[in-house]
Amino acid sequence: MAGAFLLYAAAFLAAAASAFTARTTTTPFVTRPSFAHSTTTAAPRSSRGTMRMMRAPPTTIKIGIFGGGTVGGGIVDILTKKSAYFTDLTGHNLEVSKICVRDASKPRDFDVPEGCTITDKYSDILEDDDIDMVVEVMGGTTDAKDVVFASLRAGKDVVTANKALIAKDLVEIESVLEEVNDGKDPSSEVEFRYEAAVCGGIPIIRSLQSDFVGD
């Protein structure tokens, strides 16, 4: 159970990292081929004729999480324990800035990162212009739908693994995306990622969008 849960949370983080990198117009060089839109800065060739890549300092991406239960807490734990790995993978420092829960006074089953705020008000995340990415792990469809729609309209990227939400409201979510991205440059478009909602995070959606684009 615990192992499956950690894989589930890791799928969230992989999708989030992908969205961060895709949205950034001056992304530092990364080594993973899946980040095809990253830019590179080349240093002079060495005496051996090899090309060395220079890496820009990482920028900070602030994350707001809706839901502080098993999955939400696991995401926080993985982001904290593997922070260096994700910085190396994405070129960004991924910082959990705020977590919205039902009862902010309730003790958490995970270590709250230094500087992270626990709140029970949706607006504390939705109206915070410093938050770049929203991770929805509330479950259900009613409140989750409101959170996703409001986040997208606020210009925040959204990551979810909410199967019920995707099954019920994906068409409406795509409509909201078209609305908020209308007239924007592709590099600044708001992103909605739900890879973790399909087959436990196996990258099926990404494969269909990229590997089979010519079929």
N, CA and C of each residue as an Amber inpcrd file, in Angstrom:
protein
   645
   0.8280000  -1.2000000   0.0000000   0.0000000   0.0000000   0.0000000
   0.8660000   1.2550000   0.0000000   1.8500000   1.2970000   0.9280000
   2.7090000   2.4710000   1.0250000   3.5340000   2.6460000  -0.2370000
   4.0540000   1.5190000  -0.7790000   4.8550000   1.6120000  -1.9900000
   4.0530000   2.1150000  -3.1650000   2.8320000   1.6150000  -3.3090000
   1.9770000   2.0650000  -4.4080000   1.6520000   3.5400000  -4.2620000
   1.4210000   3.9670000  -3.0360000   1.1130000   5.3700000  -2.7850000
   2.2770000   6.2730000  -3.1730000   3.5120000   5.8600000  -2.8330000
   4.6730000   6.6700000  -3.1680000   4.8560000   6.7790000  -4.6720000
   4.5920000   5.6770000  -5.3970000   4.6620000   5.7380000  -6.8530000
   3.6210000   6.7030000  -7.3930000   2.4470000   6.6860000  -6.7840000
   1.3550000   7.5660000  -7.1790000   1.7670000   9.0250000  -7.0040000
   2.3600000   9.3250000  -5.8330000   2.8120000  10.6830000  -5.5680000
   3.9400000  11.0820000  -6.5080000   4.8400000  10.1440000  -6.7920000
   5.9460000  10.4400000  -7.7010000   5.4440000  10.7700000  -9.0940000
   4.3630000  10.1220000  -9.5160000   3.7780000  10.4240000 -10.8210000
   3.3010000  11.8650000 -10.8740000   2.7340000  12.3390000  -9.7740000
   2.3390000  13.7380000  -9.6840000   3.5320000  14.6420000  -9.9380000
   4.6240000  14.3510000  -9.2560000   5.7810000  15.2170000  -9.3260000
   6.4110000  15.2130000 -10.7040000   6.4320000  14.0540000 -11.3570000
   6.9700000  13.9920000 -12.7140000   6.1450000  14.8520000 -13.6570000
   4.8280000  14.7870000 -13.5140000   3.9590000  15.5950000 -14.3580000
   4.1460000  17.0740000 -14.0640000   4.2790000  17.4140000 -12.7950000
   4.4740000  18.8050000 -12.4210000   5.7770000  19.3450000 -12.9820000
   6.8470000  18.5700000 -12.8490000   8.1420000  19.0000000 -13.3620000
   8.0790000  19.2270000 -14.8550000   7.3800000  18.3620000 -15.5650000
   7.2290000  18.5080000 -17.0070000   6.5100000  19.7990000 -17.3480000
   5.4610000  20.1210000 -16.6020000   4.7050000  21.3420000 -16.8560000
   5.5510000  22.5700000 -16.5760000   6.3260000  22.5560000 -15.4960000
   7.1840000  23.6840000 -15.1820000   8.1450000  23.9650000 -16.3270000
   8.7970000  22.9270000 -16.7980000   9.8190000  23.0900000 -17.8180000
   9.2130000  23.5290000 -19.1350000   8.0740000  22.9660000 -19.5020000
   7.4390000  23.3170000 -20.7630000   7.0030000  24.7660000 -20.7840000
   6.6310000  25.3090000 -19.6230000   6.1190000  26.6680000 -19.5890000
   7.2160000  27.7050000 -19.6210000   8.4230000  27.3490000 -19.1760000
   9.5040000  28.3060000 -19.0530000  10.1540000  28.5620000 -20.4000000
  10.3700000  29.8120000 -20.7290000  10.9210000  30.1440000 -22.0380000
  12.4380000  30.0920000 -22.0560000  13.0790000  30.2140000 -20.8880000
  14.5370000  30.1720000 -20.8300000  14.9640000  29.0980000 -19.8510000
  14.5390000  27.8900000 -20.1150000  14.8230000  26.7790000 -19.2150000
  16.2890000  26.3810000 -19.2870000  16.9600000  26.1730000 -18.1320000
  18.3450000  25.7180000 -18.1530000  18.4670000  24.3530000 -18.8190000
  19.6600000  24.0250000 -19.2310000  19.9100000  22.7450000 -19.8730000
  19.6240000  21.6000000 -18.9220000  18.9070000  20.6040000 -19.4240000
  18.6500000  19.3980000 -18.6480000  19.0300000  18.1980000 -19.4860000
  19.2050000  17.0710000 -18.8150000  19.7340000  15.9120000 -19.5150000
  18.6650000  14.9480000 -19.9830000  17.4050000  15.1160000 -19.5110000
  16.3750000  14.1750000 -19.8910000  15.8030000  14.5080000 -21.2670000
  15.6860000  13.5390000 -22.1930000  15.1780000  13.8250000 -23.5300000
  13.7300000  14.2510000 -23.5390000  12.9610000  13.9590000 -22.4900000
  11.5490000  14.3270000 -22.4850000  11.3540000  15.8290000 -22.3890000
  12.3660000  16.5670000 -21.9460000  12.2470000  18.0030000 -21.8420000
  12.7980000  18.6330000 -23.1180000  12.0770000  18.4170000 -24.2020000
  12.5850000  18.7870000 -25.5170000  12.5990000  20.2820000 -25.7440000
  11.8330000  21.0620000 -24.9530000  11.7460000  22.4890000 -25.1870000
  12.7620000  23.2840000 -24.3830000  13.6690000  22.5980000 -23.6750000
  14.6670000  23.3260000 -22.9180000  15.6850000  23.9360000 -23.8600000
  16.2630000  25.0530000 -23.4310000  17.2720000  25.7150000 -24.2360000
  18.6340000  25.4120000 -23.6550000  19.6560000  25.5360000 -24.4590000
  21.0080000  25.2360000 -24.0010000  21.9210000  26.4130000 -24.2610000
  22.9210000  26.5490000 -23.4110000  23.9450000  27.5600000 -23.5850000
  25.2740000  26.8450000 -23.6890000  25.9560000  27.0150000 -24.7980000
  27.1760000  26.2520000 -25.0390000  28.4050000  27.0460000 -24.6310000
  29.3200000  26.3770000 -23.9740000  30.6200000  26.9520000 -23.6490000
  31.5820000  26.6300000 -24.7870000  32.7450000  27.3140000 -24.8340000
  33.7290000  26.9960000 -25.8790000  34.1460000  25.5420000 -25.8110000
  34.4980000  24.9920000 -26.9570000  34.9450000  23.6080000 -27.0060000
  36.2490000  23.4460000 -26.2330000  36.3630000  22.3290000 -25.5390000
  37.5860000  22.0540000 -24.7930000  38.6480000  21.5490000 -25.7590000
  39.8650000  21.3400000 -25.2260000  40.9620000  20.8820000 -26.0750000
  40.6970000  19.5060000 -26.6470000  39.7880000  18.7490000 -26.0490000
  39.4670000  17.4250000 -26.5540000  38.3680000  17.4730000 -27.6050000
  37.8760000  18.6460000 -27.8850000  36.8670000  18.7630000 -28.9320000
  35.4560000  18.4880000 -28.4580000  35.2290000  18.3590000 -27.1450000
  33.8810000  18.1080000 -26.6440000  33.1990000  19.4240000 -26.3050000
  31.8730000  19.4340000 -26.3860000  31.1110000  20.6310000 -26.0820000
  30.6280000  20.5660000 -24.6400000  30.9560000  21.5740000 -23.8630000
  30.5040000  21.6220000 -22.4850000  29.2650000  22.5100000 -22.3990000
  28.3020000  22.1190000 -21.5630000  27.0630000  22.8630000 -21.4300000
  27.0840000  23.6570000 -20.1280000  26.7500000  24.9530000 -20.2120000
  26.6870000  25.7990000 -19.0360000  25.2570000  25.8190000 -18.5150000
  25.1050000  25.7870000 -17.2260000  23.7890000  25.7130000 -16.6140000
  23.4730000  27.0000000 -15.8680000  22.3040000  27.5740000 -16.1450000
  21.8840000  28.7780000 -15.4540000  21.4730000  28.4360000 -14.0280000
  21.5750000  29.4120000 -13.1150000  21.1300000  29.1550000 -11.7370000
  19.6480000  28.7830000 -11.7190000  19.2410000  27.8630000 -10.8460000
  17.8370000  27.4540000 -10.8080000  16.9360000  28.5680000 -10.3040000
  15.7550000  28.6630000 -10.8840000  14.7430000  29.5810000 -10.3900000
  13.8060000  28.8170000  -9.4640000  13.0360000  29.5500000  -8.6790000
  12.1320000  28.9160000  -7.7230000  10.7110000  28.8930000  -8.2670000
  10.0930000  27.7320000  -8.2640000   8.6950000  27.5580000  -8.6400000
   7.9120000  27.2850000  -7.3610000   6.9420000  28.1250000  -7.0790000
   6.1570000  27.9670000  -5.8540000   4.8840000  27.1750000  -6.1310000
   4.6260000  26.2050000  -5.2640000   3.5190000  25.2710000  -5.4490000
   2.4950000  25.4410000  -4.3370000   1.2250000  25.4540000  -4.7240000
   0.1330000  25.4210000  -3.7620000  -0.5750000  24.0840000  -3.8760000
  -0.7560000  23.3940000  -2.7790000  -1.3750000  22.0690000  -2.7880000
  -2.7450000  22.1350000  -2.1220000  -3.7480000  21.6170000  -2.8070000
  -5.0790000  21.4800000  -2.2220000  -5.2550000  20.0370000  -1.7720000
  -5.2520000  19.8270000  -0.4710000  -5.3560000  18.4850000   0.0860000
  -4.1050000  18.1260000   0.8640000  -4.2910000  17.8010000   2.1400000
  -3.1430000  17.4570000   2.9740000  -3.2650000  16.0820000   3.5870000
  -3.9160000  15.1780000   2.8650000  -4.0820000  13.8130000   3.3500000
  -2.9080000  12.9300000   2.9700000  -3.1960000  11.6700000   2.6930000
  -2.1420000  10.7010000   2.3950000  -1.3560000  11.0860000   1.1530000
  -2.0560000  11.3950000   0.0680000  -1.3680000  11.7310000  -1.1790000
  -0.6870000  13.0880000  -1.0730000  -1.4090000  14.0830000  -0.5700000
  -0.8120000  15.4070000  -0.4320000   0.4170000  15.3930000   0.4540000
   0.3220000  14.6830000   1.5830000   1.4690000  14.5840000   2.4720000
   2.6390000  13.8600000   1.8320000   2.3420000  12.8340000   1.0430000
   3.4030000  12.1040000   0.3510000   4.1140000  12.9620000  -0.6710000
   3.3560000  13.8100000  -1.3640000   3.9660000  14.7180000  -2.3350000
   4.9180000  15.6750000  -1.6300000   4.4740000  16.2130000  -0.5100000
   5.3300000  17.1160000   0.2570000   6.6010000  16.3970000   0.7080000
   6.4600000  15.1800000   1.2110000   7.6260000  14.4160000   1.6680000
   8.6170000  14.1710000   0.5370000   8.1040000  13.7720000  -0.6220000
   9.0000000  13.4760000  -1.7410000   9.6800000  14.7430000  -2.2430000
   8.9210000  15.8360000  -2.3370000   9.5220000  17.0960000  -2.7690000
  10.6240000  17.5360000  -1.8120000  10.4060000  17.3020000  -0.5340000
  11.3900000  17.7110000   0.4690000  12.6250000  16.8100000   0.4410000
  12.4060000  15.5060000   0.4390000  13.5170000  14.5630000   0.5230000
  14.3130000  14.4720000  -0.7740000  13.6660000  14.7160000  -1.8960000
  14.3360000  14.5990000  -3.1920000  14.4540000  15.9560000  -3.8840000
  14.5700000  17.0060000  -3.1010000  14.6050000  18.3540000  -3.6750000
  15.7730000  18.5420000  -4.6390000  16.9370000  18.0120000  -4.2850000
  18.1060000  18.1550000  -5.1600000  17.8880000  17.4300000  -6.4840000
  17.2460000  16.2590000  -6.4220000  16.9680000  15.4900000  -7.6400000
  16.0550000  16.2690000  -8.5720000  14.9870000  16.8560000  -8.0260000
  14.0460000  17.5780000  -8.8790000  14.6350000  18.8830000  -9.3990000
  15.5040000  19.5050000  -8.6270000  16.1910000  20.6960000  -9.1220000
  17.0820000  20.3330000 -10.2970000  17.7930000  19.2150000 -10.1780000
  18.6560000  18.7620000 -11.2680000  17.8380000  18.3530000 -12.4870000
  16.6830000  17.7480000 -12.2490000  15.8390000  17.2660000 -13.3350000
  15.1940000  18.3970000 -14.1080000  14.7090000  19.4290000 -13.3960000
  13.9040000  20.4760000 -14.0300000  14.6230000  21.7980000 -14.2060000
  15.7050000  22.0080000 -13.4420000  16.3490000  23.3100000 -13.4800000
  15.6770000  24.3250000 -12.5820000  14.7340000  23.8800000 -11.7550000
  14.0070000  24.7690000 -10.8490000  14.0420000  24.2250000  -9.4250000
  14.0010000  25.1400000  -8.4620000  13.7500000  24.7460000  -7.0810000
  12.2420000  24.6650000  -6.8970000  11.7230000  23.4950000  -6.5480000
  10.2900000  23.3120000  -6.3700000   9.9560000  23.5040000  -4.8950000
   9.2410000  24.5600000  -4.6010000   8.9730000  24.9480000  -3.2130000
   7.4790000  24.8700000  -2.9060000   7.1160000  24.0620000  -1.9210000
   5.7190000  24.0100000  -1.4770000   5.4700000  25.2300000  -0.6030000
   4.6960000  26.1680000  -1.1300000   4.4870000  27.4420000  -0.4560000
   3.2930000  27.4170000   0.4910000   2.1820000  26.7970000   0.0310000
   0.9660000  26.7450000   0.8450000   0.2380000  25.4270000   0.6210000
  -0.4220000  24.9580000   1.6730000  -1.2310000  23.7410000   1.5940000
  -2.6070000  24.0600000   2.1630000  -3.6400000  23.8260000   1.3700000
  -5.0070000  24.0850000   1.8090000  -5.6550000  22.7800000   2.2680000
  -6.1650000  22.7780000   3.4900000  -6.7740000  21.5860000   4.0840000
  -8.1310000  21.9590000   4.6820000  -8.9010000  20.9520000   5.0610000
 -10.2140000  21.2190000   5.6640000 -10.0880000  21.8590000   7.0380000
  -9.1590000  21.3560000   7.8370000  -8.9890000  21.8430000   9.2060000
  -7.5280000  22.2220000   9.4190000  -7.2570000  23.5210000   9.3920000
  -5.8760000  23.9850000   9.4960000  -5.2840000  23.7580000  10.8800000
  -6.1340000  23.5440000  11.8820000  -5.6370000  23.3460000  13.2490000
  -5.2540000  21.8970000  13.5350000  -5.6320000  20.9940000  12.6500000
  -5.3580000  19.5720000  12.8470000  -3.8770000  19.2720000  12.6140000
  -3.2500000  18.4900000  13.5070000  -1.8430000  18.1180000  13.2900000
  -1.6930000  17.3320000  11.9890000  -0.6070000  17.5890000  11.2850000
  -0.3480000  16.9080000  10.0150000   0.4500000  15.6320000  10.2490000
   0.2560000  14.6510000   9.3640000   1.0040000  13.3930000   9.4360000
   2.3230000  13.4650000   8.6710000   2.6910000  14.6500000   8.2370000
   3.9460000  14.8340000   7.4960000   4.6130000  16.0990000   8.0160000
   5.8990000  16.2160000   7.7180000   6.6520000  17.3960000   8.1400000
   6.3390000  18.5590000   7.2030000   5.8220000  19.6330000   7.7580000
   5.5120000  20.8210000   6.9590000   6.8160000  21.5600000   6.6760000
   7.1250000  21.8200000   5.4040000   8.3850000  22.4890000   5.0700000
   8.4930000  23.8690000   5.7200000   9.6950000  24.2740000   5.9990000
   9.9330000  25.5900000   6.5790000   9.4010000  26.6700000   5.6370000
   8.6360000  27.5960000   6.1780000   8.0880000  28.6830000   5.3770000
   6.7690000  28.3670000   4.7100000   6.3170000  27.1150000   4.8030000
   5.0520000  26.7010000   4.1800000   3.8860000  27.0370000   5.1100000
   2.8140000  27.5690000   4.5270000   1.6300000  27.9490000   5.2920000
   0.5310000  26.9090000   5.1340000  -0.0560000  26.4910000   6.2480000
  -1.2300000  25.6210000   6.2270000  -2.4630000  26.5070000   6.3790000
  -3.4140000  26.3790000   5.4690000  -4.6030000  27.2260000   5.4880000
  -5.8490000  26.4020000   5.2000000  -7.0000000  26.9480000   5.5580000
  -8.2590000  26.3110000   5.1840000  -9.0690000  27.2040000   4.2430000
  -8.4100000  28.2180000   3.6910000  -9.0670000  29.1500000   2.7770000
  -8.5350000  28.9630000   1.3590000  -9.4170000  28.6320000   0.4310000
  -9.0110000  28.4570000  -0.9590000  -8.3290000  29.7130000  -1.5010000
  -8.8480000  30.8640000  -1.1100000  -8.3510000  32.1300000  -1.6510000
  -6.8880000  32.3800000  -1.3130000  -6.4020000  31.7840000  -0.2290000
  -5.0040000  31.9980000   0.1440000  -4.0520000  31.4650000  -0.9190000
  -4.4930000  30.4810000  -1.6750000  -3.6900000  29.9640000  -2.7860000
  -4.1250000  30.5920000  -4.1050000  -5.4260000  30.6070000  -4.3460000
  -5.9400000  31.0740000  -5.6380000  -5.6180000  32.5400000  -5.9020000
  -5.5690000  33.3480000  -4.8510000  -5.3300000  34.7790000  -5.0200000
  -3.8840000  35.1730000  -4.7440000  -3.0280000  34.1980000  -4.5550000
  -1.6090000  34.4640000  -4.3180000  -0.8720000  34.4550000  -5.6550000
  -0.4850000  35.6290000  -6.1120000   0.1770000  35.7440000  -7.4150000
   1.5630000  35.1150000  -7.4370000   2.1290000  34.8340000  -6.2760000
   3.4600000  34.2320000  -6.2310000   3.4300000  32.7290000  -6.4890000
   2.2510000  32.1190000  -6.3900000   2.1390000  30.6770000  -6.6080000
   1.9850000  30.3940000  -8.0970000   2.8750000  29.5560000  -8.6250000
   2.9130000  29.2660000 -10.0580000   2.1290000  28.0170000 -10.4350000
   2.0940000  27.0420000  -9.5370000   1.5300000  25.7310000  -9.8460000
   0.6070000  25.2780000  -8.7280000  -0.5490000  24.7450000  -9.1130000
  -1.4880000  24.1720000  -8.1490000  -1.5360000  22.6660000  -8.3470000
  -1.4120000  21.9220000  -7.2610000  -1.5640000  20.4720000  -7.2800000
  -2.8550000  20.1410000  -6.5410000  -3.7920000  19.5140000  -7.2440000
  -5.1020000  19.1990000  -6.6630000  -5.1320000  17.7370000  -6.2470000
  -5.2170000  17.5100000  -4.9400000  -5.3110000  16.1490000  -4.4110000
  -6.4390000  16.0630000  -3.3910000  -7.5180000  16.7830000  -3.6580000
  -8.6600000  16.8190000  -2.7500000  -9.5560000  15.6020000  -2.9210000
  -9.6560000  15.1170000  -4.1560000 -10.6040000  14.0580000  -4.4570000
 -11.9820000  14.6450000  -4.6970000 -12.8950000  13.7980000  -5.1780000
 -14.2350000  14.2800000  -5.4860000 -14.2390000  15.1300000  -6.7420000
 -15.3850000  15.7230000  -7.0340000 -15.4860000  16.5180000  -8.2580000
 -15.9830000  17.9400000  -8.0310000 -16.7970000  18.1710000  -7.0270000
 -17.4160000  19.4920000  -6.8760000 -16.4000000  20.5640000  -6.5090000
 -15.8010000  20.4650000  -5.3180000 -14.8070000  21.4500000  -4.9040000
 -13.5690000  21.3850000  -5.7860000 -13.1810000  20.1840000  -6.1810000
 -11.9930000  20.0300000  -7.0290000 -12.1750000  20.7620000  -8.3530000
 -13.3600000  20.6550000  -8.9340000 -13.6440000  21.3520000 -10.1890000
 -13.5250000  22.8600000  -9.9970000 -14.1040000  23.3770000  -8.9190000
 -14.0270000  24.8150000  -8.6480000 -12.5790000  25.2640000  -8.4960000
 -11.7860000  24.4730000  -7.7960000 -10.3800000  24.8090000  -7.5780000
  -9.6110000  24.8060000  -8.8930000  -9.8240000  23.7830000  -9.7100000
  -9.1150000  23.6840000 -10.9900000  -9.4900000  24.8460000 -11.8980000
 -10.7720000  25.1260000 -12.0290000 -11.2160000  26.2180000 -12.8920000
 -10.6480000  27.5530000 -12.4140000 -10.7390000  27.8140000 -11.1080000
 -10.2510000  29.0820000 -10.5660000  -8.7380000  29.2100000 -10.7210000
  -8.0240000  28.1120000 -10.5570000  -6.5630000  28.1360000 -10.7000000
  -6.1620000  28.4630000 -12.1310000  -6.7980000  27.8040000 -13.0880000
  -6.4880000  28.0620000 -14.4920000  -6.7860000  29.5090000 -14.8580000
  -7.9220000  30.0010000 -14.4000000  -8.3030000  31.3860000 -14.7110000
  -7.3930000  32.3960000 -14.0170000  -6.7360000  31.9630000 -12.9400000
  -5.7730000  32.8260000 -12.2500000  -4.3890000  32.7350000 -12.8760000
  -4.2610000  31.9470000 -13.9430000  -2.9870000  31.8340000 -14.6420000
  -2.0130000  30.8640000 -14.0200000  -2.5180000  29.9190000 -13.2350000
  -1.6490000  28.9430000 -12.5820000  -1.7400000  27.5910000 -13.2960000
  -0.5930000  26.9600000 -13.5090000  -0.5950000  25.5990000 -14.0390000
  -1.2310000  24.6720000 -13.0080000  -1.8820000  23.6160000 -13.4880000
  -2.5750000  22.6900000 -12.5890000  -2.1560000  21.2600000 -12.8910000
  -1.9090000  20.4880000 -11.8320000  -1.6190000  19.0630000 -11.9440000
  -2.6100000  18.3140000 -11.0660000  -3.1940000  17.2340000 -11.5850000
  -4.1430000  16.4470000 -10.8110000  -4.0310000  14.9730000 -11.1730000
  -4.4700000  14.1190000 -10.2630000  -4.6080000  12.6910000 -10.5540000
  -6.0340000  12.2600000 -10.2540000  -6.9500000  13.2270000 -10.3260000
  -8.3460000  13.0050000  -9.9750000  -9.0920000  12.3560000 -11.1450000
  -9.2000000  11.0380000 -11.1150000  -9.8350000  10.3040000 -12.2140000
 -11.2840000  10.7180000 -12.4080000 -12.0140000  10.9010000 -11.3060000
 -13.4250000  11.2710000 -11.4030000 -13.5830000  12.6310000 -12.0700000
 -12.7230000  13.5550000 -11.7140000 -12.7770000  14.8890000 -12.3090000
 -12.4940000  14.8370000 -13.8050000 -11.4850000  14.0700000 -14.1930000
 -11.1270000  13.9580000 -15.6060000 -12.2630000  13.3180000 -16.3940000
 -12.8460000  12.2670000 -15.8560000 -13.9280000  11.5660000 -16.5520000
 -15.1590000  12.4480000 -16.7110000 -15.4500000  13.2520000 -15.7170000
 -16.6830000  14.0360000 -15.7050000 -16.5440000  15.3980000 -16.3700000
 -15.4010000  16.0550000 -16.1810000 -15.3170000  17.4710000 -16.5330000
 -14.1880000  17.8410000 -17.4850000 -13.5240000  16.8680000 -18.1170000
 -12.3860000  17.1960000 -18.9670000 -12.7660000  18.1330000 -20.1050000
 -13.9240000  17.9200000 -20.7180000 -14.3430000  18.7800000 -21.8320000
 -14.4650000  20.2310000 -21.3690000 -15.0620000  20.4360000 -20.2000000
 -15.1940000  21.7980000 -19.6720000 -13.8340000  22.3870000 -19.3190000
 -12.9540000  21.5600000 -18.7710000 -11.6150000  22.0390000 -18.4270000
 -10.8760000  22.4850000 -19.6840000 -10.9850000  21.7040000 -20.7480000
 -10.3420000  22.0770000 -22.0100000 -10.9160000  23.3800000 -22.5470000
 -12.2090000  23.5910000 -22.3400000 -12.8410000  24.8350000 -22.7730000
 -12.2840000  26.0290000 -21.9950000 -12.0960000  25.8510000 -20.6940000
 -11.5130000  26.9150000 -19.8750000 -10.0830000  27.1980000 -20.3190000
  -9.3290000  26.1550000 -20.6290000  -7.9580000  26.3370000 -21.1090000
  -7.9260000  27.1560000 -22.3940000  -8.8240000  26.8550000 -23.3180000
  -8.8960000  27.6250000 -24.5600000  -9.2000000  29.0880000 -24.2640000
 -10.0750000  29.3030000 -23.3110000 -10.4660000  30.6660000 -22.9310000
  -9.2880000  31.4390000 -22.3520000  -8.5820000  30.8500000 -21.3840000
  -7.5100000  31.5820000 -20.7060000  -6.2580000  31.7140000 -21.5740000
  -6.0760000  30.8180000 -22.5310000  -4.8830000  30.8620000 -23.3780000
  -5.1080000  31.5730000 -24.7030000  -6.3160000  32.0250000 -24.9450000
  -6.6360000  32.6910000 -26.2060000  -5.7520000  33.9240000 -26.4030000
  -5.0100000  33.9360000 -27.4990000  -4.1600000  35.0680000 -27.8240000
  -2.7960000  35.0540000 -27.1670000  -2.5280000  34.0800000 -26.3110000
  -1.2350000  34.0180000 -25.6380000  -0.1800000  33.3640000 -26.5170000
   1.0660000  33.7590000 -26.3000000   2.1800000  33.0660000 -26.9210000
   2.2480000  31.6570000 -26.3330000   2.5240000  30.6370000 -27.1540000
   2.5690000  29.2600000 -26.6410000   3.4800000  29.0790000 -25.4330000
   4.5450000  29.8570000 -25.3470000   5.4840000  29.7010000 -24.2350000
   4.9200000  30.1880000 -22.9060000   3.8360000  30.9550000 -22.9490000
   3.2610000  31.4850000 -21.7100000   1.8800000  30.9130000 -21.4140000
   1.4670000  29.8950000 -22.1730000   0.1460000  29.3170000 -21.9600000
   0.0570000  28.5810000 -20.6250000  -1.1230000  28.6340000 -20.0260000
  -1.3870000  27.8920000 -18.7950000  -1.5360000  26.4130000 -19.1400000
  -0.9890000  25.5480000 -18.2880000  -0.9900000  24.1140000 -18.5600000
  -1.8740000  23.3600000 -17.5700000  -2.5080000  22.2870000 -18.0640000
  -3.2680000  21.3700000 -17.2120000  -2.7400000  19.9740000 -17.4650000
  -2.1900000  19.3270000 -16.4310000  -1.5710000  18.0120000 -16.5710000
  -2.3140000  16.9840000 -15.7230000  -2.6210000  15.8330000 -16.3410000
  -3.3350000  14.7850000 -15.6040000  -2.7710000  13.4030000 -15.9040000
  -1.4800000  13.3520000 -16.2280000  -0.8080000  12.0850000 -16.5130000
  -0.9960000  11.0770000 -15.3850000  -0.9530000  11.5620000 -14.1380000
  -1.0300000  10.6620000 -12.9850000  -2.4110000  10.0660000 -12.7930000
  -3.4010000  10.5470000 -13.5560000  -4.7580000   9.9960000 -13.4480000
  -4.9620000   8.7970000 -14.3630000  -3.9630000   8.4930000 -15.1870000
  -4.1020000   7.4230000 -16.1800000  -3.1000000   6.3180000 -15.8870000
  -3.5820000   5.1170000 -15.6140000  -2.7220000   3.9480000 -15.3980000
  -1.6450000   4.2000000 -14.3450000  -2.0280000   4.8580000 -13.2600000
  -1.1030000   5.0520000 -12.1480000   0.1280000   5.8510000 -12.4990000
   0.0370000   6.7270000 -13.4830000   1.1620000   7.5810000 -13.8140000
   2.0380000   7.0750000 -14.9380000   1.7270000   5.9260000 -15.5350000
   2.4710000   5.4750000 -16.7150000   2.2870000   6.5320000 -17.8080000
   3.3590000   7.0050000 -18.4550000   3.2440000   8.1510000 -19.3670000
   2.5400000   7.8510000 -20.6900000   1.2940000   7.3950000 -20.6040000
   0.5240000   7.0940000 -21.8090000   0.1160000   8.3710000 -22.5220000
  -0.3820000   9.3570000 -21.7630000  -0.8370000  10.6050000 -22.3650000
   0.3020000  11.2820000 -23.1040000   1.4720000  11.3700000 -22.4640000
   2.6200000  12.0160000 -23.0930000   3.0220000  11.2900000 -24.3720000
   2.9760000   9.9700000 -24.3420000   3.3350000   9.1960000 -25.5320000
   2.3760000   9.4760000 -26.6800000   1.0860000   9.5240000 -26.3810000
   0.0950000   9.7980000 -27.4230000   0.2700000  11.1950000 -27.9940000
   0.6410000  12.1600000 -27.1380000   0.7690000  13.5390000 -27.5820000
   2.0400000  13.7920000 -28.3740000   3.0840000  13.0130000 -28.1150000
   4.3620000  13.2910000 -28.7620000   4.8230000  12.1960000 -29.7120000
   4.8410000  10.9520000 -29.2520000   5.4130000   9.8750000 -30.0470000
   4.5460000   9.4640000 -31.2260000   3.2340000   9.6840000 -31.1240000
   2.3290000   9.2560000 -32.1870000   1.6930000  10.4360000 -32.9070000
   2.3290000  11.5930000 -32.8410000   1.7380000  12.7940000 -33.4240000
   1.5670000  12.6830000 -34.9370000   2.3850000  11.8470000 -35.5870000
   2.3040000  11.7180000 -37.0420000   1.3540000  10.6450000 -37.5160000
   0.7690000   9.8700000 -36.5900000  -0.1100000   8.7650000 -36.9770000
  -1.5370000   9.2360000 -37.1910000
